[in-house]
Amino acid sequence: MRVTPRAGADSVDGVGPGGELRVRVRAAPAGGAANEAVRRTIARALDLAPSRVTVDLGAAGRSKRIAVSGIEPVDVTRLWPDLSVSG
């Protein structure tokens, strides 16, 4: 996943050319605020509770890997067909 902090709105912009999810959040990358906004934005897009989304890798950078519980990978790829999903 590629995250753009300090954006105009919280949104999932789709899948980039490398198969990564593109996410924009209004929060600044300070004190974990951007990571929390990413969790909530992904959870809202998948219609899940934010507690089901965690940042696995990349908490301090723009490139992140997330884990989502309570949803099958096939359901995620239905929403974003070009997304590179593992698990």
ZIQUIZI-V101212 format. One record per backbone hydrogen bond with DSSP energy under -1.0 kcal/mol. CO is the residue of the C=O (numbers start at 0). NH is the residue of the N-H. E is the energy in kcal/mol with one decimal. If there is no record, write none. Layout:
BEGIN
<<CO & NH & E> <CO & NH & E>>
END
This chain:
BEGIN
<<0 & 63 & -2.3> <1 & 22 & -2.6> <3 & 24 & -2.4> <10 & 23 & -3.1> <13 & 21 & -3.3> <15 & 18 & -1.9> <18 & 83 & -2.7> <19 & 15 & -3.6> <20 & 1 & -3.1> <21 & 12 & -2.8> <22 & 3 & -2.5> <23 & 10 & -2.6> <24 & 6 & -2.9> <26 & 5 & -1.9> <27 & 29 & -2.0> <29 & 32 & -1.6> <31 & 35 & -2.2> <32 & 36 & -2.2> <33 & 37 & -2.4> <34 & 38 & -2.5> <35 & 39 & -2.3> <36 & 40 & -2.5> <37 & 41 & -2.7> <38 & 42 & -2.4> <39 & 43 & -2.4> <40 & 44 & -2.0> <41 & 45 & -1.9> <42 & 47 & -2.8> <48 & 51 & -2.2> <49 & 52 & -1.8> <51 & 68 & -2.4> <53 & 66 & -2.6> <56 & 64 & -2.3> <57 & 60 & -1.7> <61 & 2 & -2.3> <64 & 55 & -2.5> <64 & 56 & -1.7> <66 & 53 & -2.5> <71 & 75 & -1.3> <72 & 76 & -2.3> <73 & 77 & -1.1> <74 & 78 & -1.0> <75 & 79 & -2.3> <79 & 82 & -1.9>>
END
